[in-house]
Amino acid sequence: MRVIVMVKATEDSEAGVMPSNELVEAMGRYNEDLIKAGIMLSGEGLKASSHGKRIAFDGPSRTVIDGPFAETRELVAGFWMWEVKDMAEAVEWVRRCPNPMPGPSEIEIRPVIEMSDFAEVMTPETTELHERNRANLENR
């Protein structure tokens, strides 16, 4: 089961406050443990939303919205992509994580939708298209 593990933004992360060396080192050791366990597929921190953009869709219309974005607690400051046996294993790994922020913080875990979840709407042609795309990504 693949999950995305999202570190929620805080006022400090949105203000661009960088973590201490101690926190960067602790997170590096934690990532090392995830890699050794074969769980971590990828992971990155994200710049504050003031560096970002959103694109709003309404039918054929597209509107670009410049950051920063309101509701800091709803924003993501970083993420990991993990391969775990189940949600319980993901929760156990998050419990071992150093607090990713200097103060109170949250981490959210969400299962990734797999192609098999779309089985009832997939045609053979659509299945082949997505399989080809995945193979092309892996061969980059």
C-alpha positions as CSV (number, residue, x, y, z in Angstrom):
1,M,0.0,0.0,0.0
2,R,1.4,3.4,-1.0
3,V,0.7,6.4,1.2
4,I,1.6,10.0,1.1
5,V,2.6,11.4,4.4
6,M,2.2,15.2,4.6
7,V,3.8,17.5,7.0
8,K,1.3,20.3,7.6
9,A,2.6,23.9,7.4
10,T,2.9,26.2,10.4
11,E,3.2,30.0,10.8
12,D,6.9,29.5,11.0
13,S,7.2,27.4,7.9
14,E,5.0,29.8,6.0
15,A,7.2,32.7,7.2
16,G,10.2,30.9,5.7
17,V,11.8,30.1,9.1
18,M,14.4,27.3,8.4
19,P,14.7,24.4,10.9
20,S,17.7,24.2,13.2
21,N,20.7,22.0,12.3
22,E,19.6,19.6,15.1
23,L,16.2,19.1,13.5
24,V,17.7,18.7,10.0
25,E,20.1,16.1,11.4
26,A,17.3,14.3,13.3
27,M,15.1,14.2,10.1
28,G,18.1,12.9,8.1
29,R,18.5,10.0,10.6
30,Y,14.8,9.3,10.5
31,N,14.9,9.3,6.6
32,E,17.9,7.0,6.8
33,D,15.8,4.5,8.9
34,L,12.9,4.7,6.5
35,I,15.2,4.0,3.6
36,K,16.9,1.1,5.4
37,A,13.4,-0.4,6.2
38,G,12.5,-0.1,2.5
39,I,9.5,2.2,3.2
40,M,10.6,5.5,1.8
41,L,10.0,6.0,-1.9
42,S,10.6,9.8,-2.0
43,G,10.3,12.8,0.2
44,E,10.8,16.6,0.0
45,G,10.2,19.8,1.9
46,L,8.3,22.6,0.2
47,K,8.9,26.3,0.1
48,A,6.3,28.6,1.7
49,S,3.1,29.1,-0.2
50,S,4.2,32.7,-1.0
51,H,6.4,31.0,-3.6
52,G,3.5,29.0,-5.1
53,K,0.6,29.4,-7.4
54,R,-2.8,27.7,-7.7
55,I,-4.8,27.2,-10.8
56,A,-8.5,27.3,-10.4
57,F,-10.5,25.3,-13.0
58,D,-14.1,26.0,-14.0
59,G,-15.1,24.2,-17.2
60,P,-12.7,25.5,-19.9
61,S,-11.7,28.6,-17.7
62,R,-8.3,28.6,-15.9
63,T,-7.4,31.3,-13.3
64,V,-3.9,31.6,-11.8
65,I,-3.8,32.6,-8.1
66,D,-0.6,33.8,-6.6
67,G,0.5,32.7,-3.1
68,P,0.6,33.1,-0.2
69,F,-2.5,31.2,0.6
70,A,-4.8,31.6,3.7
71,E,-5.5,28.9,6.2
72,T,-1.9,27.9,7.1
73,R,-3.0,24.8,8.9
74,E,-4.4,23.4,5.6
75,L,-1.2,23.8,3.7
76,V,1.5,21.2,3.2
77,A,5.2,22.0,4.1
78,G,6.7,18.7,3.0
79,F,5.9,15.1,2.1
80,W,7.1,11.6,1.9
81,M,5.8,8.8,-0.4
82,W,6.0,5.5,1.4
83,E,5.3,1.8,0.6
84,V,3.8,0.2,3.7
85,K,1.9,-3.0,4.4
86,D,-1.1,-1.1,5.9
87,M,-2.2,2.1,7.5
88,A,-1.2,0.8,11.0
89,E,2.4,0.5,9.8
90,A,2.4,4.0,8.5
91,V,1.0,5.3,11.8
92,E,3.7,3.5,13.7
93,W,6.4,5.1,11.5
94,V,4.9,8.6,11.9
95,R,4.9,8.1,15.7
96,R,8.7,7.7,15.5
97,C,9.2,10.9,13.5
98,P,10.9,13.8,15.2
99,N,8.5,16.8,15.5
100,P,9.0,18.3,12.1
101,M,8.5,21.9,13.3
102,P,9.9,23.9,16.2
103,G,6.4,24.1,17.9
104,P,3.1,22.2,17.6
105,S,2.7,20.4,14.3
106,E,0.7,17.8,12.5
107,I,1.4,15.0,10.0
108,E,-1.4,13.6,7.8
109,I,-1.3,10.2,6.1
110,R,-3.4,9.5,3.0
111,P,-3.6,6.3,0.9
112,V,-2.7,6.7,-2.7
113,I,-5.3,5.7,-5.2
114,E,-4.0,2.8,-7.3
115,M,-5.1,2.0,-10.8
116,S,-6.9,-1.1,-9.5
117,D,-9.3,1.3,-7.7
118,F,-10.5,2.5,-11.1
119,A,-11.1,-1.1,-12.4
120,E,-14.9,-0.6,-13.0
121,V,-14.3,2.4,-15.3
122,M,-11.2,1.3,-17.1
123,T,-11.1,0.1,-20.7
124,P,-8.3,-2.1,-22.0
125,E,-7.1,1.0,-24.0
126,T,-7.1,3.2,-20.9
127,T,-5.3,0.5,-18.9
128,E,-2.6,0.2,-21.6
129,L,-2.2,4.0,-21.7
130,H,-1.6,4.2,-17.9
131,E,0.7,1.2,-17.8
132,R,2.8,2.8,-20.7
133,N,3.0,6.1,-18.8
134,R,4.1,4.3,-15.6
135,A,6.8,2.4,-17.5
136,N,8.0,5.6,-19.2
137,L,8.3,7.3,-15.8
138,E,10.3,4.4,-14.4
139,N,12.6,4.4,-17.4
140,R,13.5,8.1,-17.3
